[in-house]
Amino acid sequence: VAFCFIGLVHYVACIWYAVGAATTGHGDSWVSYWNLEKIDAPMLSRYGVAVNWAVANFIGNVDIYPRNSTERFAAAGTLIFSFVVSASLVARITASLTRLHI
């Protein structure tokens, strides 16, 4: 379960950074807000901010906000996806406990 969560966080973080980087030249984006569009910004910093957003999105407490409509759609899709994943995880745990008669 932990490896699946880490994998999901990685993919969501990469998609979130790609959306932010793609919309940087077209107005305000979260990448430009955090000054990560510069070529000399360390990749670890860019990845760290994106992972922070991805983990916070699964929990529901986000401090990095979308700055344009493309980022808002990506954030909404991620929230729906994280809700479905969380609900299916709880359903699986409940079904397993029911089979054990606990």
Secondary structure as GFF3:
##gff-version 3
##sequence-region A 1 102
A	DSSP	alpha_helix	2	22	.	.	.	ID=ss1
A	DSSP	three_ten_helix	24	26	.	.	.	ID=ss2
A	DSSP	alpha_helix	30	33	.	.	.	ID=ss3
A	DSSP	alpha_helix	43	59	.	.	.	ID=ss4
A	DSSP	alpha_helix	69	99	.	.	.	ID=ss5
###
